[in-house]
Amino acid sequence: MKKVFYLNTCDTCRKILAQFDLSDWELREIKKGPITEDELREMHEKTKSYEALFSRKSTQIKLRGLDVKSLTEKDFKELLLDHYTFLKRPVFLTDKEIFVGNDKTNVAALQAFFGVN
């Protein structure tokens, strides 16, 4: 299994995806096809944390008046399943590994995984 979860309207996601040959990957645009509970479970098995998958930049945080510091793992899980913008993007998921988000460390790890400099 090789899947990429991304948002097509996100310039950063598109820029990251453009660096790699994803011809044998399943591409999932999360606005059109939100993540399922099973997919979220697979991600959680690799990260051991729903919070690690949670985007603190989601516009829904302010709209809903959420206090992120007070959220529990259960809250993070429910929010991730409730609205696509709560997922930190992009997420590259394989049977053995997961790469979450667009920070420099993650992008460098992705480049090493794909053998791209």
Secondary structure, DSSP 8 states (H G I E B T S, - for coil): -EEEEE-TT-HHHHHHHTTS--TTSEEEETTTS---HHHHHHHHHHHS-SGGGB-TT-HHHHHTT--GGG--HHHHHHHHHH-GGGB-S-EEEESS-EEESSSHHHHHHHHHHHT--
